[in-house]
C-alpha cells in the first residue's frame, strides 16, 4: 500500500524544466519559509555590532528609518546568500555598501530575536 501511494505521488510531479541550448540561464532564488511566530522584514543591512559578552546587534534601514534587532551570538543566526556577488563570511562591523536583506525575527521571552538573514539579489 505504501509503495503504491509513493508511486502515485511521484507520478503527479511535474516534469523538470527544459533547458534550451544557447538560452540565457534563469536563476530563481528559493527563500527561507517564514515559520509560525516569525516575522520578516526587507531592509538594508547597515551594520553588525558584536560587543564582548553581549548580544549581537543588527542595524538596518527601512524607508529612511533605522531598525535594530539582536541575537545571542553571530553563530545563532542562519545566514544565506541569494546573489553570486556576496562575499562571506559574515563578520562584525559596517556594511559599505549596505546589503539588501530579508531579516527574519521572532519574539522570544519579550525580546525580538534574529533567526535568519538572507542576502538578496539586486532589484
Backbone as a printed PyTorch tensor [residue, N CA C, xyz], in Angstrom:
tensor([[[  0.8290,  -1.1990,   0.0000],
         [  0.0000,   0.0000,   0.0000],
         [  0.8680,   1.2560,   0.0000]],

        [[  1.9050,   1.2810,   0.8370],
         [  2.7830,   2.4420,   0.8950],
         [  3.4820,   2.6430,  -0.4420]],

        [[  3.9510,   1.5640,  -1.0380],
         [  4.6290,   1.6600,  -2.3240],
         [  3.7150,   2.2620,  -3.3810]],

        [[  2.4790,   1.8590,  -3.3980],
         [  1.5150,   2.3750,  -4.3550],
         [  1.3110,   3.8740,  -4.1670]],

        [[  1.1840,   4.3300,  -2.9160],
         [  0.9970,   5.7580,  -2.6470],
         [  2.2120,   6.5540,  -3.0860]],

        [[  3.4020,   6.0300,  -2.8220],
         [  4.6210,   6.7210,  -3.2390],
         [  4.6710,   6.8010,  -4.7580]],

        [[  4.3240,   5.7150,  -5.4290],
         [  4.3350,   5.7110,  -6.8890],
         [  3.3490,   6.7250,  -7.4430]],

        [[  2.1800,   6.8040,  -6.8450],
         [  1.1840,   7.7700,  -7.3020],
         [  1.6690,   9.1950,  -7.0770]],

        [[  2.2690,   9.4550,  -5.9140],
         [  2.7610,  10.7980,  -5.6100],
         [  3.8760,  11.1810,  -6.5660]],

        [[  4.7810,  10.2660,  -6.8640],
         [  5.8680,  10.5570,  -7.7880],
         [  5.3070,  10.8280,  -9.1770]],

        [[  4.2920,  10.0840,  -9.5770],
         [  3.6870,  10.2640, -10.8830],
         [  3.0050,  11.6190, -11.0500]],

        [[  2.6490,  12.2790,  -9.9610],
         [  1.9580,  13.5680, -10.0330],
         [  2.9160,  14.7400, -10.1710]],

        [[  4.2060,  14.5070,  -9.9740],
         [  5.1740,  15.5980, -10.0590],
         [  5.2590,  16.1040, -11.4930]],

        [[  5.5030,  17.4020, -11.6300],
         [  5.6400,  17.9660, -12.9650],
         [  7.0210,  17.6130, -13.5200]],

        [[  7.1370,  17.5730, -14.8340],
         [  8.4320,  17.2330, -15.4330],
         [  9.4500,  18.3380, -15.1420]],

        [[ 10.7380,  18.0000, -15.1520],
         [ 11.7500,  19.0330, -14.8990],
         [ 11.7000,  20.0920, -15.9980]],

        [[ 12.0840,  21.3260, -15.6610],
         [ 12.0350,  22.3840, -16.6750],
         [ 13.0240,  22.0810, -17.8110]],

        [[ 12.6550,  22.4770, -18.9960],
         [ 13.5220,  22.2620, -20.1590],
         [ 14.5830,  23.3410, -20.2190]],

        [[ 15.7650,  22.9510, -20.6360],
         [ 16.8550,  23.8890, -20.8580],
         [ 17.0830,  23.9320, -22.3630]],

        [[ 16.9500,  25.1150, -22.9130],
         [ 17.1240,  25.2870, -24.3520],
         [ 18.5890,  25.6320, -24.6040]],

        [[ 19.2890,  24.8230, -25.3910],
         [ 20.7020,  25.1160, -25.6700],
         [ 20.8700,  26.5280, -26.2220]],

        [[ 21.8560,  27.2510, -25.6720],
         [ 22.1420,  28.6080, -26.1150],
         [ 21.3160,  29.6830, -25.4440]],

        [[ 20.3270,  29.3030, -24.6530],
         [ 19.4980,  30.3100, -23.9850],
         [ 20.1980,  30.7860, -22.7080]],

        [[ 19.8050,  31.9360, -22.2560],
         [ 20.3640,  32.5160, -21.0390],
         [ 19.8000,  31.7690, -19.8310]],

        [[ 20.6780,  31.3360, -18.8900],
         [ 20.1630,  30.6280, -17.7140],
         [ 19.3070,  31.5530, -16.8420]],

        [[ 18.3100,  30.9820, -16.2230],
         [ 17.4190,  31.7230, -15.3360],
         [ 17.6130,  31.1790, -13.9230]],

        [[ 17.8980,  32.0880, -12.9850],
         [ 18.0690,  31.7040, -11.5950],
         [ 16.8680,  32.1730, -10.8120]],

        [[ 16.2500,  31.2750, -10.0720],
         [ 15.1110,  31.6160,  -9.2370],
         [ 15.4710,  31.3140,  -7.7870]],

        [[ 15.6810,  32.3560,  -6.9650],
         [ 16.0330,  32.1090,  -5.5660],
         [ 14.8990,  31.4090,  -4.8190]],

        [[ 15.2650,  30.5740,  -3.8800],
         [ 14.2990,  29.9190,  -3.0090],
         [ 14.5590,  30.4650,  -1.6100]],

        [[ 13.6520,  31.3070,  -1.1450],
         [ 13.8370,  31.9660,   0.1400],
         [ 13.3480,  31.0830,   1.2790]],

        [[ 13.8880,  31.3480,   2.4470],
         [ 13.5230,  30.6100,   3.6480],
         [ 12.0400,  30.8370,   3.9430]],

        [[ 11.3580,  29.7610,   4.3010],
         [  9.9430,  29.8540,   4.6660],
         [  9.8150,  30.5190,   6.0360]],

        [[  8.9090,  31.4790,   6.1510],
         [  8.6460,  32.1220,   7.4410],
         [  7.7680,  31.1720,   8.2430]],

        [[  8.2580,  30.7620,   9.3970],
         [  7.5650,  29.7770,  10.2230],
         [  6.5940,  30.4630,  11.1840]],

        [[  5.6860,  29.6990,  11.7910],
         [  4.7330,  30.2920,  12.7270],
         [  5.4440,  31.0700,  13.8450]],

        [[  4.9390,  32.2530,  14.1160],
         [  5.5090,  33.1020,  15.1600],
         [  6.6490,  33.9810,  14.6770]],

        [[  7.1190,  33.7590,  13.4510],
         [  8.2100,  34.5570,  12.9020],
         [  7.6610,  35.6860,  12.0370]],

        [[  8.4670,  36.7240,  11.8960],
         [  8.1380,  37.8250,  11.0010],
         [  9.3820,  38.1430,  10.1840]],

        [[  9.1700,  38.7120,   9.0000],
         [ 10.2970,  39.0290,   8.1360],
         [ 10.1820,  40.4660,   7.6640]],

        [[ 11.3310,  41.1340,   7.5830],
         [ 11.3890,  42.4970,   7.0890],
         [ 12.4450,  42.5480,   5.9850]],

        [[ 12.1410,  43.2880,   4.9230],
         [ 13.1270,  43.5490,   3.8710],
         [ 13.6830,  44.9360,   4.1190]],

        [[ 14.9990,  45.0370,   4.2070],
         [ 15.6340,  46.3160,   4.5170],
         [ 17.0970,  46.2640,   4.0940]],

        [[ 17.8000,  47.3600,   4.3360],
         [ 19.2380,  47.4230,   4.0680],
         [ 19.9980,  47.1410,   5.3630]],

        [[ 20.8890,  46.1650,   5.3280],
         [ 21.7320,  45.8590,   6.4880],
         [ 22.9080,  46.8230,   6.4700]],

        [[ 22.9650,  47.7040,   7.4620],
         [ 23.9960,  48.7390,   7.5360],
         [ 25.1680,  48.3580,   8.4240]],

        [[ 24.8840,  47.5990,   9.4960],
         [ 25.9410,  47.3570,  10.4800],
         [ 25.6070,  46.1450,  11.3300]],

        [[ 26.6690,  45.4460,  11.7610],
         [ 26.5430,  44.3540,  12.7240],
         [ 27.5170,  44.6580,  13.8530]],

        [[ 26.9810,  44.8780,  15.0490],
         [ 27.8190,  45.1580,  16.2230],
         [ 27.8900,  43.9200,  17.1040]],

        [[ 29.0990,  43.5590,  17.5090],
         [ 29.3420,  42.3550,  18.3010],
         [ 30.0920,  42.7040,  19.5910]],

        [[ 29.4320,  43.3520,  20.5550],
         [ 30.1190,  43.7040,  21.8030],
         [ 30.4260,  42.4470,  22.6280]],

        [[ 31.5930,  42.4140,  23.2190],
         [ 32.0190,  41.2460,  24.0070],
         [ 31.0420,  40.9680,  25.1460]],

        [[ 30.5870,  39.7170,  25.2360],
         [ 29.7120,  39.3020,  26.3230],
         [ 28.2850,  39.8060,  26.2400]],

        [[ 27.9170,  40.4080,  25.1230],
         [ 26.5560,  40.9390,  24.9680],
         [ 25.9780,  40.4610,  23.6410]],

        [[ 24.6630,  40.5770,  23.4640],
         [ 24.0600,  40.1440,  22.1960],
         [ 24.5810,  40.9360,  20.9890]],

        [[ 24.5600,  40.2930,  19.8520],
         [ 24.9210,  40.9160,  18.5830],
         [ 23.7480,  41.7950,  18.1480]],

        [[ 24.0490,  42.9950,  17.6440],
         [ 23.0040,  43.9260,  17.2160],
         [ 23.1350,  44.1650,  15.7150]],

        [[ 22.0220,  43.9830,  15.0050],
         [ 21.9490,  44.2040,  13.5680],
         [ 21.2170,  45.5180,  13.3430]],

        [[ 21.8690,  46.4600,  12.6690],
         [ 21.2450,  47.7490,  12.3680],
         [ 20.8750,  47.7710,  10.8940]],

        [[ 19.5890,  47.9790,  10.6450],
         [ 19.0650,  48.0230,   9.2860],
         [ 18.4680,  49.3970,   9.0290]],

        [[ 18.1680,  49.6530,   7.7690],
         [ 17.4810,  50.8820,   7.3860],
         [ 16.3300,  50.5130,   6.4710]],

        [[ 15.1460,  50.9960,   6.8260],
         [ 13.9490,  50.7590,   6.0070],
         [ 13.1940,  52.0700,   5.8960]],

        [[ 12.9320,  52.4780,   4.6730],
         [ 12.2180,  53.7270,   4.4230],
         [ 12.8750,  54.9030,   5.1440]],

        [[ 14.2110,  54.9190,   5.1580],
         [ 14.9600,  56.0140,   5.7700],
         [ 15.0420,  55.9810,   7.2850]],

        [[ 14.4560,  54.9560,   7.9080],
         [ 14.4550,  54.8730,   9.3710],
         [ 15.2970,  53.6820,   9.8380]],

        [[ 16.0410,  53.8660,  10.9360],
         [ 16.8390,  52.7490,  11.4490],
         [ 15.9820,  51.7180,  12.1830]],

        [[ 16.3470,  50.4520,  12.0290],
         [ 15.7340,  49.3430,  12.7570],
         [ 16.8580,  48.5770,  13.4330]],

        [[ 16.6170,  48.0890,  14.6390],
         [ 17.6380,  47.3060,  15.3360],
         [ 17.0270,  46.0120,  15.8590]],

        [[ 17.7480,  44.9250,  15.6040],
         [ 17.3680,  43.5990,  16.0720],
         [ 18.6050,  42.9630,  16.6700]],

        [[ 18.4020,  41.9860,  17.5620],
         [ 19.5590,  41.3470,  18.1900],
         [ 19.4490,  39.8280,  18.1610]],

        [[ 20.5900,  39.2000,  18.4170],
         [ 20.6900,  37.7450,  18.5110],
         [ 21.7240,  37.4420,  19.5870]],

        [[ 21.6100,  36.2880,  20.2430],
         [ 22.5790,  35.9660,  21.3030],
         [ 24.0250,  35.9790,  20.7950]],

        [[ 24.2630,  35.3950,  19.6080],
         [ 25.5970,  35.3490,  19.0080],
         [ 25.4590,  35.4230,  17.4950]],

        [[ 26.5460,  35.7010,  16.8230],
         [ 26.5360,  35.7180,  15.3600],
         [ 26.2590,  34.3200,  14.8120]],

        [[ 26.7780,  33.3000,  15.4870],
         [ 26.6020,  31.9240,  15.0140],
         [ 25.1910,  31.3780,  15.2730]],

        [[ 24.3730,  32.0820,  16.0460],
         [ 22.9960,  31.6210,  16.2860],
         [ 22.0520,  32.0420,  15.1670]],

        [[ 22.5570,  32.8150,  14.1990],
         [ 21.7420,  33.3070,  13.0870],
         [ 22.0270,  32.4570,  11.8520]],

        [[ 20.9560,  32.0950,  11.1370],
         [ 21.0730,  31.3350,   9.8980],
         [ 21.2600,  32.3270,   8.7520]],

        [[ 22.4640,  32.3700,   8.1680],
         [ 22.7590,  33.2780,   7.0570],
         [ 22.6970,  32.5060,   5.7470]],

        [[ 22.1150,  33.1460,   4.7180],
         [ 22.1550,  32.5680,   3.3770],
         [ 22.2370,  33.7070,   2.3620]],

        [[ 22.8880,  33.4140,   1.2390],
         [ 23.0720,  34.4200,   0.1930],
         [ 22.3740,  33.9610,  -1.0770]],

        [[ 21.6320,  34.8630,  -1.6800],
         [ 20.9030,  34.5770,  -2.9140],
         [ 21.4500,  35.4230,  -4.0590]],

        [[ 22.7210,  35.7530,  -3.9750],
         [ 23.3510,  36.5720,  -5.0010],
         [ 24.7800,  36.0900,  -5.2220]],

        [[ 25.2160,  35.9820,  -6.4640],
         [ 26.5670,  35.4910,  -6.7250],
         [ 27.6590,  36.4810,  -6.3350]],

        [[ 27.3080,  37.7350,  -6.0910],
         [ 28.3160,  38.7320,  -5.7370],
         [ 28.6080,  38.7780,  -4.2400]],

        [[ 27.8670,  38.0060,  -3.4370],
         [ 28.0730,  38.0260,  -1.9870],
         [ 29.4540,  37.4730,  -1.6570]],

        [[ 30.1500,  38.1580,  -0.7730],
         [ 31.4560,  37.7110,  -0.3030],
         [ 31.3880,  37.5070,   1.2000]],

        [[ 31.5140,  36.2690,   1.6290],
         [ 31.4640,  35.9430,   3.0550],
         [ 32.8590,  35.7760,   3.5900]],

        [[ 33.0100,  35.4200,   4.8100],
         [ 31.9430,  35.1420,   5.7630],
         [ 31.3540,  36.4350,   6.3270]],

        [[ 30.2140,  36.3000,   6.9860],
         [ 29.5820,  37.4450,   7.6290],
         [ 30.4040,  37.7830,   8.8670]],

        [[ 30.7160,  39.0630,   9.0250],
         [ 31.5200,  39.4830,  10.1770],
         [ 30.9450,  40.7710,  10.7650]],

        [[ 31.4590,  41.1430,  11.9070],
         [ 31.0010,  42.3440,  12.6030],
         [ 31.5670,  43.5890,  11.9260]],

        [[ 30.8290,  44.6970,  12.0730],
         [ 31.2720,  45.9660,  11.5180],
         [ 30.2700,  46.5440,  10.5480]],

        [[ 30.6770,  47.6560,   9.9150],
         [ 29.8150,  48.3420,   8.9550],
         [ 29.7550,  47.5960,   7.6370]],

        [[ 28.6840,  47.7870,   6.9220],
         [ 28.4710,  47.1550,   5.6170],
         [ 28.4050,  48.2820,   4.5820]],

        [[ 29.4940,  48.4610,   3.8320],
         [ 29.5480,  49.5180,   2.8320],
         [ 29.8840,  48.9090,   1.4930]],

        [[ 28.9910,  48.9580,   0.5340],
         [ 27.6350,  49.4940,   0.6390],
         [ 26.7580,  48.5510,   1.4580]],

        [[ 25.6240,  49.0540,   1.9310],
         [ 24.7310,  48.1910,   2.7160],
         [ 24.1610,  47.0750,   1.8440]],

        [[ 23.8070,  45.9720,   2.4700],
         [ 23.2550,  44.8190,   1.7700],
         [ 21.7380,  44.8100,   1.8860]],

        [[ 21.0630,  44.5220,   0.7830],
         [ 19.6090,  44.3300,   0.8180],
         [ 19.3670,  42.9280,   1.3560]],

        [[ 18.5700,  42.8280,   2.4240],
         [ 18.3660,  41.5480,   3.1000],
         [ 16.9080,  41.3320,   3.4690]],

        [[ 16.5890,  40.0580,   3.7020],
         [ 15.4110,  39.6820,   4.4650],
         [ 15.9520,  39.3350,   5.8380]],

        [[ 15.4310,  39.9560,   6.8840],
         [ 15.7750,  39.5970,   8.2520],
         [ 14.5300,  38.9730,   8.8660]],

        [[ 14.6700,  37.7460,   9.3210],
         [ 13.5510,  37.0430,   9.9570],
         [ 13.7840,  37.0470,  11.4530]],

        [[ 12.7540,  37.4150,  12.2010],
         [ 12.8730,  37.5000,  13.6480],
         [ 11.6480,  36.9040,  14.3070]],

        [[ 11.8300,  36.6210,  15.5960],
         [ 10.7500,  36.0380,  16.3890],
         [ 10.8360,  36.6230,  17.7970]],

        [[  9.6820,  36.8660,  18.4010],
         [  9.6780,  37.3640,  19.7750],
         [  9.8890,  36.1790,  20.7140]],

        [[ 10.9770,  36.2310,  21.4710],
         [ 11.3320,  35.1640,  22.4120],
         [ 11.5020,  35.8030,  23.7890]],

        [[ 10.6470,  35.4360,  24.7140],
         [ 10.7500,  35.9810,  26.0740],
         [ 10.6200,  37.4840,  26.1450]],

        [[  9.8190,  38.0700,  25.2430],
         [  9.6000,  39.5140,  25.2650],
         [ 10.6030,  40.3070,  24.4440]],

        [[ 11.5770,  39.6340,  23.8400],
         [ 12.5740,  40.3350,  23.0220],
         [ 12.5430,  39.7930,  21.5960]],

        [[ 12.7470,  40.6840,  20.6360],
         [ 12.8030,  40.2720,  19.2340],
         [ 14.1750,  39.6770,  18.9540]],

        [[ 14.2030,  38.4020,  18.5480],
         [ 15.4590,  37.6900,  18.3310],
         [ 15.6030,  37.3500,  16.8440]],

        [[ 16.7620,  37.6780,  16.2660],
         [ 17.0250,  37.3820,  14.8640],
         [ 17.1850,  35.8790,  14.6950]],

        [[ 16.4600,  35.3390,  13.7160],
         [ 16.5150,  33.9120,  13.4010],
         [ 17.3620,  33.6970,  12.1510]],

        [[ 17.1410,  34.5190,  11.1200],
         [ 17.8410,  34.3210,   9.8400],
         [ 18.0250,  35.6520,   9.1180]],

        [[ 19.1010,  35.7110,   8.3360],
         [ 19.3320,  36.8370,   7.4360],
         [ 19.6580,  36.2690,   6.0720]],

        [[ 18.9080,  36.7290,   5.0600],
         [ 19.1120,  36.2910,   3.6860],
         [ 19.5700,  37.4950,   2.8660]],

        [[ 20.7260,  37.3730,   2.2440],
         [ 21.2560,  38.4320,   1.3840],
         [ 20.5890,  38.3030,   0.0240]],

        [[ 19.9280,  39.3710,  -0.4070],
         [ 19.0800,  39.3320,  -1.5990],
         [ 19.8080,  39.8350,  -2.8490]],

        [[ 19.3880,  39.3440,  -4.0160],
         [ 19.9660,  39.8570,  -5.2480],
         [ 19.5080,  41.2810,  -5.4930]],

        [[ 20.2490,  42.0190,  -6.3160],
         [ 19.8160,  43.3940,  -6.6000],
         [ 18.4600,  43.4050,  -7.3090]],

        [[ 17.7390,  44.4860,  -7.1160],
         [ 16.4120,  44.6190,  -7.7610],
         [ 16.5850,  44.9800,  -9.2100]]])
